[in-house]
Amino acid sequence: MAGELRPVARGNRKQGADRAVTIAPLLAELRSRDIQVWADGERLQCNAPAGALTPELRDQLLQRRSEILEFLRGPAELSFSQERLWILDQIEPGGAAYVVAMALEMRGALDVPALERALGALVSRHESLRTVFANTEGRLLQMVLDPAAWTLPVAEVSSEAEMSERLREETSRGFDLARGPLFRAQLYRLAADVHVLTLAMHHIISDGWSLGILTRELGELYGCLSRGEPAMLPALPLRYRDFARWQRSWLQGEMLEAQLSHWRARLAGAPQVLELPPDRPRAPVRSQRGKIYSFTLPLELADALRGLARREGATLFMTLLAGFTLLLSRHSGQQDVLVGTPVANRSRAEIEDVVGCFVNTLVLRADLSGDPSTSGFLARLREGCLDAFAHQDLPFERLVEGLRPERDLSRNPVFQVMFALQNAPQRPLELAGITVTPLDIDRSTAQVELTLHVWETAEGLSATFEYASELFEESTIARMATHWRLLLEGMIASPERCVWELPLLSEAERRQLLTEWNQTAVEYQRDSCVHELFEAQAERTPQAIAVRFEGQRLTYQELDRRSNQLAHHLRELGTGPEVLVGICVERSLEMVVGLLGILKAGGAYVPIDPSYPAARQAFMLQDSQAKVLLTQARLLPRLPSHNAPTVCLDTDWHKLAHLPRSSPPGLADPTHLAYVIYTSGSTGQPKGVCIAHRGLVNYLSWAVSAYKVAEGAGAPVHSSIAFDLTVTSIFTPLLVGRSVELLPDDQGAEALARALQTAAGYSLVKLTPAHLQALQLQLRPEQVAERTRTFVIGGEQLRAEATAFWRQHAPHTLLVNEYGPTETVVGCCVYMVTPETRSHGSIPIGRPIANTRLYILDRYLQPVPIGVAGELCIGGDGVARGYLNRSELTKERFIADPFSPESGTRLFRTGDFARYLPDGNIEFLGRRDDQVKVSGFRIELGEIESVLGWLPQVQEAVVALREDEPGRRRLVAYLVLKPGQADAPRELRSLLKQHLPDYMLPSAFVSVDRLPLTHNGKVDRAALPAPDFEHQL
């Protein structure tokens, strides 16, 4: 498969003996004519095609014979592959990643002296085995040492276990490239007739093909010497130094540029990184530690794969590669995959028997876009492979230089995964009277993140995954091996089927993911509404304190009666089931009365934050068509105009005092709406999420039990009711006779810190990770223990670093990472932090709560394997009804549950990427789209971009969430301004404040001449500059 050694002759080249020419260009000229010259002792040998050796060139060879011999025997520059290996060795001197080794068990009467002499003859015969590498005044040279006396060390070994350990040591011991030797042999004696021979060398002087040469010639030499015959092998016409010189002289100028141009075009737009999900965080610098996982494919499957290849006009290599790249695509979610593959690079007979590093690496590109069938994908891949093999002469090292990929010491450049169907001539070593058996060597290195090696055997296909053990667990690799086999079987069974529909999971995996990890059915009061549960609690504990606020308080009985009176009034105003009532109030006793009053009237509350811009408030009132608006007199001047009757809970109470204090007749049932909360929307306007009583009761019933709310004193409320995080803090205490403590609106985290300083054991505190970190700056370590039974942390991704302070100073406080979009009632998935929880990186979001099903799906809504990223979809009793007045969006995001046997069940597509960990916990990975969370608020970047786009000064706008400093996440707006508007954006912040709440305002505005684009025309967010004071508006 390798390319020819002979380059294309260069045009307009002057020839003749009268031209002064140095030796190197002279040899290059000879090679361009396919003329070979080599040193054979003191003789200069020459082999030329008929007519190629002109009289002028013959004269030069004769006249300069001594100079040519001296040059050929002297140091040579490194080949390109050698140069790369030398550079890698400088990064990790003496590393074992590039040790090429083999071990041979020998049973029988071994002639050890003959074996020693045979090995010595090999060292004398092959210059590469005597080569060292020097950096002389910045010039890298390979230098061949003269043959010297050579001995074979022999060591006694007492057991198979000790032998295995010696083999591991042998492959983990590197080489000194400057001092040498770079080839070593060792003989171990286990018994008088049992020996193990190990051969080890650095890849810079050898390759897989070279091992075959050495074993074949070792057998021939041993046979002669053990019989007392002279050791005779045909002379080698070329040496590795000749190849290195030829490669350097040929690959330059127009020839180099032509090769590079082809590969640049072939790889244009390809991703530089294959995002295989690792089991452990990636280190800044790759260590090359690795392990081997071995498995086999049976003969029946191997024959079927060969049959598929024949029918599709492909090869076994292409067919196996197709299955492998499909596996990589399914695990990474990428449809454009680059894989490296080694090629022997020995197409000329003269170098077939030369030991050296000839192997080249080709980059194969697998394009899985457009939902191809197996047949279509194989045809596509076949064309790509043939093109790559036809252009294989360009050394990979020069390709990397030409492509100039972004430098990243944590990854290999261009590709991070390799595939090899081994076809090097590995004829087994044959020694007269000796039974020789190759031994597996347990390597502890990996040259790239993942390599799939396959060998054709009489029993089928033998395969190994060589993998980076710092990234992957063996269990993950074992699953990948199973998935590869299942994909290959699917390709055989249904070549006309779309590749994305081919089975990936075993039945056991599918059952575990879909059923076993979703066994969450629990009984609860599914036929009750939340206000009915409160009423039952008020009857049990009428004199207990229900709500506190700045010295004021209401007992359960008082709260029940006041909310009943409000409910009667709301009924008079037309409130009932499915009727929406706005509530725009600051935190106060009236706020809780208002919420319960709306629910008791049978209506659903629509919380409107008083701090929202008037335009946003007006949209929410208009969109919800609120039947009534509950507010406070002091807020009236700030409210937008609207048509709904207004009830001021602080000043209109005299109008309600005459109304009954008993509950009005119940009209709502569990299927009716309890609330509509507006969240950020990508169109520039928020969207209302419709939550029914049954989903709310399911969550609250679970939370009361899971958080043991009855065992504490209640909960503080420090966040807006427009944020569903607050639902937990308000309602769970009221269902178990505990108190809700309302904190002032205008004091933020400081009020919560003061509350915790004096707390006597809250049941729970609900907050975001940002709040959690703010608290630890305001509280001393001795102030935090026993202040609350539980911190329920939600709203955005929780990192282990944010929990360290509390785990150390409040070890008895339970830390809970609660995940859940507004569309599935506050929380649907939780993880309880334990002493065994990781101390760095993201905290998992855990497992589903009661009566909730979680699925991680690919874009075809099929479950992805453990460890693989997919979209988190949520089913169960907590799924919202949909979006208010947004039927198309509801249809898009709330879909039929394909895994439920019950009709009418639905899934909510969160747009969040997540993955299953092996223990069944789920890890959150990020947003599928441009939706992010900042300080617990869910924000769609598109909404901010939309509002910016409305401004007359702005031509283009992109908003990004940046974390240039660990733990400091901020929104940054990048703007392309219209001509003549260079100074206008000074007012951008004030303009945005008219349309967006404070938490949606960018922290920085950066003016750019144009937005960077990816190859497919999309904004390249990764290329947006970090904000700085010079460019910030």
N, C-alpha and C positions, 0 to 999 in steps of 0.2 A: 504493500500500500504506500510505501514511501516514495518520495520523488527522486528523480535522477540526480546524480552528482554533477553531470555535465551542464554548465550554464549555457545560456544563449551567447553566441560570439558577439563581441561588440564591433560595431561598424566604424569605418574611418580610422582603423588602427594602423599606424605605420609599422612596418616590419623591416628587418634587415640587420645584418651584423654590424653595420656602421653606427647604430644607435646605442649610445651608452645606456645601459640598463642594469638595474640591480637584480639580485637573485630572485627576490620575492615576485616582482612583476614578471620576470622571465618564466617562473614556474606557473604564474597565473595565466600567461599566454599559452603555455603548453597545455594546461588543463582546459582552456577554452577550445582547444583543438582535440580534446579527448586523448591527449598524450600523457601517459603516466611515467613518472620517474621515481625511483626509490633507491635507498642505500642498502646494499647487500654486502656487509662488511666493508671492504675497501673498494668494492665495485659499484658503479653507478648503473643501475638497470633501467631499461627504457622499454615501453610497450606503446606502439602508436598505430592507429588505423592507416590503411594504405593511402599514401599520398599526403598524409598530414604533416609528416616531419620534413620540412623543406631543407634544402642544402644549407641555407643561412642558419636555421635553428640547429641543425646538426653540428655546424661549426661552433656555435656558441656553447653547446653542451660539451663538446670536446675541449674547447679552450678553457672553459670555466668549471671543469669537472671537480677540481679540488674544492673550489668555493661552494659549489652546489652540495657536495658531500658534507662539508662542514656545516652548512646551513641546515641540511636535513637532519643531521645528528644533534643540532643545537636546540636550545629552548624554543618553544613556540607559544604564540598567544593561545588563550583559552578559546574553546568553542563557546557559542552563545549559551548553551545549556550549562556548561561548566562554570561560566561566569556568574550565572544566576545562583548556582549551588554554592559557589564561593562566597557570594554576598550574603546568602542565607546563613552560612556558617559563621560569618562575622557577627551577625545578630545574636546567634546562640552558638558560641564556639563549642565544638566537640559534641554537639547535639546528636541524638540517635535517630532523628526522623528520617534521615537519608542513609541509613545503614542497610545495605543489601546483603542478605544472609540466607544460608541454607544449612540444614543439618541432615546427615545421612547415617542411618543405623547400619552397621556392617556385622553380619553374623557368619562366622567361619574362621578358617586359619588365615588371618590377615598378615601379609608380609609388610610390616611397618617400615623397614628401611626402604623397600621399593616404593611404598606410598610417599615417603618423605622425598626421595629422589624425583619421583614423578611431579610432585608439587613444586619442587625446586626448578624443574625443567619448565613448568608452566610460567613461573615467575621470570625466568630468563627469556622465554619465548615472547611474552606479551609485555610490551613496554608500559602499558597502562598500570600494571601491577607494581611497577617500580617508579611511578611518577609521583612527584610532590609539586606544590604550588607556591610560588614566590611573588611577593609584591615588591618589585624592584623599581624604585623611584616613580611610583604611581603606575607602573606598567605590570599587568598581571601576566605571568609566564608559567607554563608547565615545563618542568625539568625532569628528565629521565635519569635516574640513578643507574650506575653501572651494575651489572649482575654481581652478586656476592654470595658467599656461602649461605645456605639456607637450611634452617632446621625446623622440624615439626615438633612442637611441644606436646608431651603426652602427660595426662593427669589421670589418676585413679579416682573412680567414682563408686560409691558404695551402694547406691539405691536409685530407683527410677525417680523418686522425689527429688533427690539431689541433682540428678541429671536435668530434670525440668528446670530447676532453679539456675543451673549453670547456663542453660540455653537462654533463659530470660536475661541473665547477666550479659551474655554474649551480644545479644541484639540491643541492649540498652547502653552499651559502651561505644562511644563515638571515636573519632579519629582527629589527629592533629594534621591538618592539610599541609602545613608548612614543613613539618619534620618527617611525617610518614612513620612507618609504612602505612599505606592505605589499603593493604590487603593482609589478612591474617588467617591462619588456619590453626585449629586445635583438635587434638585427638583425645577422646576420653575412653578409658578402659573400664567397662563394667564387669567383665569377666575375661578369661583367657581367649574366648572365642566371640566376645561381644564388644564392639567398639562403636563409638559415635564420632563422626568427623564433622566439624563445623567449619564452614568457609564464610568469612565476613569481609566486606569491602565497602568503601564509601561510594555512593551513587555517582560521584564526580568522575570515577574511573570505570564505571561499569553500568550495566542495566540488566533487565530480565533476560534478554537474548544472550548476553555475555555469560550468564550462569549456565545456559545450555552448552555454549562452547566449552566452558571450563569442565563441566562434568563429562562431556564426550571425549575431550582430549585427555582428561585425567584417566579415564578408563583405558584408552589406547596406550598411554605412556606406562601405566601400571602393568598392563599386560606384557609389554615388551620387557620392562625391567624385572618383573617377577620371574620371567623365563630366562633371564640372563642375556637378552638381546639388546642391541643398542636402541635408544629412544629416538625414533625418527618420525618427524611430521613434515609435511610440505612447507616450504618457506612462505611467509606471509608477504604478498606483493605490496601491501600498504600498511602504514601504522596509523595510530589514532592522530598523531601530530599532523600527518598529511591531510587528514580529513579536516582538522581544525583550521589549518592554513587555507585549504581550499574554500571552506565555508566563509571565512573572513574576506578572502579576495573576491569571491563571487557576489556575496550579498551586500552590495553597495550601489550607490548611484541609481540609475534608471531601473535596474532590476529590483532593487529594494523597494523603490517607490511604487512600482507596478504591483508587487506583492501586497504592500501595505494598503494601497488603494482598493484592491479587491476585498480585503478583509474588513477595512473600514466600512465599505458599502454593505458587506454582508452582516455586520454587527451593528449597523446604525440603529440607534434608538433602543438597543437591548438594555435590560436592567443590569446594573453593576452588581446587584446583591440578590441572592436567592434567600428569601425570608423564611427559611425553615424554622419553625418555632422551637427554641431551645428549652431544655428542662431547667437550666441554670443560667443566671445572667452572664452575658458575654464580657470577658475581661478586656481591658483596653489593648492588651497585646496577647496574641494567640500563643499558647504554650507548646502546641504540637503533641501534647499527651494524648494517647489514643488506646483503643482496645479493638478486639476483633470479635465479631459475631458470625458464626458459621451455620449454614443450613444447606439443604439440598432440594432440588426439584426432581421429581421422579422421572424415569425414562419415558413413561407414557406422556407426560406433559411436555417433555423436551421434544419428542417426536411430533406431537401436535403443533408445537411452536414452529418446528421446521416446515411442517405442512402448510401452516398459515403463511410463513415467509414465502414459500414457493408460489402459492396461489396469488399472493399480492405482488410478486415480482421483487421481493426484498430479500434480505439475508437474515440469518439468525441474529447477527449482531444488531441489525436495524430493528428487528422485532423486539428483542430484549430491551434495547434502548428506548423504544416507544413506550413499553410498559413502565420503565423506570422514570422517564420524564413525566409521564402521566401521574405516577405516584408522587413525584416531587411537586407537580402542579396542584394536585389535590391536597397535599399537606401544606403547601405555602399559600395557596390561593392565587398564584400568579399564572398567567396564560402564556408568558414568554420566558423560557427557561434556557439557561446556558449550562452546558455540561462539558467538562474536559475529558478527552480520551487519549491514551498514549498510542503512538504509531512507531513501529520499529525503526523506520528511516534507514533501511538497509537494502535498497533495491538493486544495488550493484554487487556483482559476484565478488569483486575484489575486497569488499569490507564485510562479507558475511561471516568470516572467521576471525575478525578482529575484535578483541575485548576492548570495550570503551563505552562512553556515555553518548550513544547515537540517538537514543529515543527522543522523539519530539512529542509535543502535546498539541492536539487540535481542539478547537472550540466548536462544539456542535450546538446549533440553535434549534430548539423545538418550539414551534408556533402552534399553540392550541386554541387560537382565537377562532371565532365563528362556528363553534359547536360542531367540529368535524366528526364523522364516523371513524371507527377504527381503520377501515380501509382508506378513507381520505387522509387521516392523520399519518398512516404509514407511507402513503404516496408522497405526502409533503415532507416527511422526515427523510425518506429515501433520497429525494432530490437534494436536500440539504447536506446529507452525508456524502453523496457522490461529489458535490461541489467542493466540500471541505477536503476530501481525499485528493481531489485533483489539484488542490492548491496547498499541499502540505509542506512545501519546501521552506516556508517562512518559519524560522524558529519562534516558538512561543515567546521567548524573551524579547525578540524584536517587535512582536505584535504588541506586547504590553507597553513597550516604549512608544510605539506609534499611537496607541489608543489613549495613553496618558490617563488612566482611570484615577479617580480621586483616591488619594493615599489614605489607607485605613489599616493600621497594624493589627486590628482584631480580625481581619479577614484576608483571604487570598485574593489577589487581583483578578478581575474578569469573571472567574467562576469559583465556586466554593465546593463543588461536587464533581466527582469523576466516575466514569464507567469504563470497565475494561473486560472484554472477552479475550481471555488469554490465548494467544496463538504462537507464542515464542517456541522455538524447537527445543522442548524440554525432554529429550530422550533420556530415559533413566540411566543412571550410572551402572555400567556392567563391569564387574571385577571377577576374574576367573576364580571359581570356587567359593565365592562370597555372595551371600544374599544381601542385597542393598535395598533399604526401605527409607524413602524420604520421611522426615518427621515434621510435624507441624510446630511452628515456633510462635509462641504467644507474644506477639509484638505489643509494645506499650507506647507506640507513637502513631500519629496520623498526619499525613502530609497535607490533607485538606480536611474540611469538616466531615465529609462523608464520601467514601469510595465503595462502589459495588464492583467486586471482582467475580467473574464467572469463568468456570472451566468446564469444557465438555469432557465427560467421562463415560465409561461403559454403563454406569448405573443411571445416567441422566445428566443433570447439571449440578455441579458443586459450586457453591457461592459463599462469599463472605462480605460482610459490611465492615470496612475499616472506618471507625468513627472517632471524632474528637470527644474524649471522655469528659472533658471539662464542660462540654455543652449538653451531652445527651446521656441519658440512663440506658442501660442495656434493655430494660423493658420497652422503652420507646423504639429502639432499633428492632427488637423482636416483633413488635406490632407492624413496623414498616415492612419487614420481610413477609409477614402474612399478607399484608395489603398488596404487596407487589405480586405475590402469587395469585391472589384473587383477581387482580386486574388482568393478569395474563390469561387466566382461565376465562374471564369475561370476554377478552378480545377474541379468543378462539371460538367461543360459543356464539358470539353475536358481532361479527365484523361490520355489519351494517348499522349497528347501534351507536348512538352518540357517545363519545368517550366519557362525557360527564355522567352518563347514566349507568356506566359499568359498575358492578358491585365492588365496594371497597371494604366493607365491614363484614366480619364473620357474624354468624347468627348470635353467638354468645355476646359479642361486643354490642351488637344492635339492641339486644334484649337488656343489657346492662344500662345503656345510655337512655333508652326510651322508657323502660319500665322500672327496673330495679332502683334506679336513682331518682325516680319520681313517685315512689310509694309514700304519698303524703296525706292520704285521706284521713281526716279526723272529724269527729262529730262536733258540731257547734250549733248555736241557736240560729240556724239558717232561715228560720221563718220570722225572725224579729228584726225590727229596725233599731238603729243605734239609740234614738231618744227613748225607746221603750226599755232598753237595758238600763239607761240612766234612771228612768222613773222607778224601776224595780229597786235600784240601789238607794234612791232617795227614801223609799219606804222602809228599807232596812236600817239606814243610818241618817234619820232626818236631822239630827242636831250636829252631826259632824260638819267640820268646815269644808266646803266645796271649793271656794275660790277666795284668794287673797290678792289685794292690790293696794300698796302704799297705805297700810293701816286700815283699809276697808276690808270687809269680808262678808261672804254669804254662806249660810249653812246649806246643806242639801235641800232642806225643806224650803228655804227662802228662794233658792235658785230655781227649784222646781215650780214654785208658785208664780214667780215673776215671769218665767219663760212661758208658763201656761197662759198668763194674761196677754202676753205679746202674741202668742199663737192665736188666741181668740180674735185679737185685733187684726192680725194678718188675714185670718179667714174672712173677716168683714171686708177686707180690701181685695179679696179674690184669690188669695193664696190657697193652693191645694196641690195634689200630686202633679208632678211634672211642671210646676210653675216655679220660675226662677226668681229669687229675691236677692238683690244686691245688698252687700253689707260693707260699708266703708267707714271703719272706726279705728281709733287708736286703742292700744291695749288698755282694758278697763274691765270692771265687773260687767258693764253693759255689753261688752263684746261677747262674753260667754252667754249672757241672757239672750242676746240676739241670735247666736248660732242655734241654741236649743229651741228658741221660739220659732224660728223658720222651720226646723225639722218637725216640731210638734204640730205645726200648722199643715204638715204634709208636703211642704215645699222643699226646694233645694237651694242652698245658699251659694252665692257667687261672691267670693271675697275680692275686694278692691282695695289695694294698698293706698292709704292717703298720701303717700309720698310719690306716687306715680305721676307722670306728667298729665296735664288735663286732657291732652289728645288721646292718650292711652286709656284713661278712665272713660272718656266719652265713647271710644270704640267698644269697650267692654260692656258698657250699659246698652249701647245700641245693638250690638251683636247678640247679646243675651236676651234682649227685649225684657229686661227685668220688670216684673209686675210692680214691685215696691223697692225702695232704696232705704235701708237702715243706715243712719249716720249719727253724727254728733253736731250740736249747734255750732261749735267753733270751727267745724270743717266746711260749713255751708259756703262761705265765700270762695273756697278753693275748688269747689266741685264744678264740673262742666254743666252746661244746660242739658236737661233731659226731660222726658215726659212722665216718668214714674212718680207716683206719690212718695213723698219723703216722710220718714218717721225719725225724729231725733230722740235717740234712746236716753239722752241725758236731760232734755228739757220738755219732752212731750209725755212724760210718764203720767202726769195728772190726767191725761185723756184715757189712760188705760186702767187707772186705779179701780174703776167700778166693775171691771170685767171679772169673770169667774177665775178663781185661782186653781180650779181643777182642770185636768187635761181635757182638751176638746176631743170629740169622737175621732178615733184613728181613721185616717183615710189612706195613708201611704202603706204600701206593702214592700217587701224586700226587693222587688224588681224596679221600684221607682227610684228616681234620682235623689241622692243625698246632697251632692254639691257639684258645682262646675268650677274647676280651677283653670285659669288661663296660663298657658306656658308660651315660651318664645316660639314664633312661627317664621318659616323661611320666606314668606311672601312679604315681610315687612310689617305684618300684623300678627298679634298673638292668636292662639287658638284655644278654644275652651274644651277641656277634658271632662267628660260626663261620667260620674261615678255613682253607682247604685248602692242602696243600703246593704245588700247582701255581701258585696265585696268589702265594704267598709267594716261590717260586723265580723266577717271572717278574719280580716287583718287585726282588728282590735282584740278579738277573742284570743287569737294566737299570741299577740304581743303581751296581753295581761298575764298569760300563763308563762310564756318564755322569759319575760323580764321580771317575773315575780313582783309585779307592781304592788300587790297587796302587802308585801313584806317591808315596804319602805314608806316614806312620809308623803309621797306624791312627786310632782315634777314642776320645775320652773318653766315658764314660757318666755322666751326672749326673741323669738322670730315672728315674722309676719304671718297672719293666717292666709295670706295669698300664696304662701309657700307650703306645700303639703307636708313638709317635715314637721310642721306644728301640730298636725292632727294627732300624732302620738302623744305629745306632751299635754294636750288639752283633754282628750277623750279617755285615754287609758286610766288616769287616776279617778275620773268620774264614774267609771264602771265598777270600782272596787272600794268606794268610800274613802278615797284619799284626796289630798288637796292639790289644786292647781294654783301655783304662785305666779302671778303675772308681773313681769318686770317692765319698767318704763321704756317707751319706744325710743327715746332719744339718747340712750346711754350705752347701747350695744353690748360688746363683750365685757365692758367694765361693770355693768350691772350684774351680769352673770357671775363674774369673779367675786363681787361683793356677796352675792347670794350664797356662793359656795363657801365663803369664809365663815359664814354663820350657820350653814345648813346643818341639820341634825339627821342626816341620812336620807336624802331623796331616794325615791324608788328608781328614778332614771333621770338622766339629763340628755336631751336630744340636741345634737349639734353637728356642725360640719367639721372636717379636718382643719380648716382654717381657724375656726373657733377654738378647737382643741389646742392648736399651737399658740394662739393668742393668750389663752388662759395660763399656759405654763410660764408665760412671761410676766403675768400679773400676780401669780400665786407663788409663795415660797414652798419649798418641798414639804415642810412640816405642816402646811395648811391643807394638803390635798387628800390625805388618807381618810377613809370612812365618810366622805362628804356625800357620796352617792353610791348606791349599790351598783349602778350600771351607767356607763356612757354609751348611748346609742349614736353611732357616728355614721352619717350618710350625706348625700348630696353631691359628693365628688369622690374621686379615687383616694383611698387611704393608704398612706405609705407607712411602713414599719417604723421609720425614723420618728414619725409624729407621735407614736405611742410609747417611745422609750421612757420618757419622763414619768408617765403614769404607771407603766409596768414596774418601774423602780421604786417610786415613792408612794404609790397607791396600789400595792399588789393584790389587795382583796377587792378592788373595784373591777367589775367585769367590763371589758371593752368589747363592743359588738360592732362589726362592720355591717351595716344594713344597706342593701342595694335595692333600688326599685324606682322605676319611672312613675311619673304621676299617673300614667295610663294603666297602672296595675295596683293602685291604692298604696301609696307611701313606700312600702317595703314588700318585696316578694322573695328575698334571698338574704341569708344572714350567715356571718362567720363569727364565732366566739374566739377571741384571742386567748391563747393558752401559753404557758411557759415554753412550749415546744414551737410556737409560731415563729416564723422567720424574723430576724432582727434587721434585715435590710430589704429594700425593694417594696413592691406593692403587697398589701395584705389581700388574700383571697376574699371574694364576696360570698363564698360558702355554698350553702345548699338551699333548696326551696323551702319556704314556710308551709304551713298546713294548707292542704287543698290547692296546691300550686304545682304546676308542671313547668319545668324549664328544659328547653331544647337548644342546642347549638347547631346551627344548620348552615349548609353552603348555599350558594345562590340558586340552586335548584331545590332548595328546601329539603335536602337530605342530611341526616346527621353526620357530622364530621367525627373523626376518631379522637380518642383521648389525646390531649396535648396540641391539637390542631385548632387554629383560630377559625371561628365562624360567627354568624350573627346570632345573638342571644334572642330567642323567641319565648314568650311567656304565655302559658295557658292556665286555666283554673278559675276559681270563683272570683278572683280579684281583677279580672280583665274588664276594663272600662267598656261602656256601651259604644263609645266612639268620640268623634269631635263634633261639637255643636255647629250645625249649619255647614259642615264640611264633608259632604257625603263621599266625594271622590277621594279625599285624603283618608277618610275612615276606611273605605274599601281597600285602599293601598296598604294601610298599616295594620288593619285588623282583618285577618284572613281566616279561612276555615282551617280547623286543626286536622291535619292529615293523619295524625296518629291516634286520635280518639275514636272509639267505636260509637260514641254518642253523637247523634245528629245535632247540629246547631252550635257545637262548641267551637270556640275561636282561639286564635293565637294573636298576640300583639308582637309585631316586629319592632324591636327596640332601636335598631340601627347601631347598637353597641356590639363591638367585637369582644369575644370572650373565648375561653377554652376550658375544657375539663382537665383537672389535675388527676393523677392516677388514683388518688384517694377519694375521688368523687366530688371534691370541692371545685368551685368554679373560680377562675381568675379573670378579672376584667382587664381588657387590653386597650380599649379606646373606642372612639366613635367611628362608625362607618362613614359618616358624612362630615359636614363641617360643624356639627353640633358639639358644644363643649360645656363644661361646667366650671364656673369660677365662683369661689366662696359659697358653694352649694347651690348656686342658681344655674339652671340649665339655659344655655344660650345657643341660639342658632346664629352662626356667624353671618349667614345669608340675610338675616333680618337687619343686622347693623349695616351690612353692605348695601342693602336695599335703600335704607334711609339715607346713607351717604350719597347714593346714586340720585336721590331726589334733589340734592342741593345743586344749584346752578353753577357753582364754582368747580364741581368735580366731574372729570371726564370718565375716570375709572377708579374703582376702589376694591381693595381686598383687605379683609380683616383676618388676622392670625392670632392664635394663642401661643405665646412664647414663654419659655422657661429658661432664660439665659443664665439665671442663677438658681441653683437647686432650691426647690420649695417656693420660689417666687414666680407665680404664674400671672401673666398680664396680657391684656388684649392690646394689640397694636394695629392701627389702621395705616395701610399703605395707599397713597393717593397719587394718581396722575391728574394734575390740574389742567383746566382749560387755559388756553392762551390768555395772558393778561391777568391771571388770577393768582399770581405768585404770593401776594400779601393777604388775599382774602381769607384764607383758611385760619387766620388767627381767631376767628369767631366760630370755628367749627364746633368746639365743645359746647358753647352756649346754644348753638342751633340744634345739636343733637339732643340736648337736655329737654328740648321742647317735645321730643318724640319718644325718647328712651329713658327708662329708669337708670339711676346712677350705676347700678351694677353692670349695665350693658355699655357704659361709656368706655371707649379705649383709653388706656393709660398714656399712650403716645401716638402721635401722628407723624408719619414719615413721608416726605414727598420724594417721588422717584420719577425719572424721565419716562420710563416705561416699565411695565410689569414683566418679569422674567417668565418665559414659557418653556414647557417641556417639549419633547420632539413631536408630540401629538397635539400640540396647540393649547394645552391646558396650563393654567397658571402654576408655575413651579414654586410652590410655597417654601420648599427647602432652600431656594436661592434668594429669598427675600432677606435684605440686610438687617442686622441687629440694630435696634433703635439707638441713636446717640444724640447728644445735645446739639451737635452741629446740624443734623438733618431733621431734628424733631421740630414740628411747627408749634 
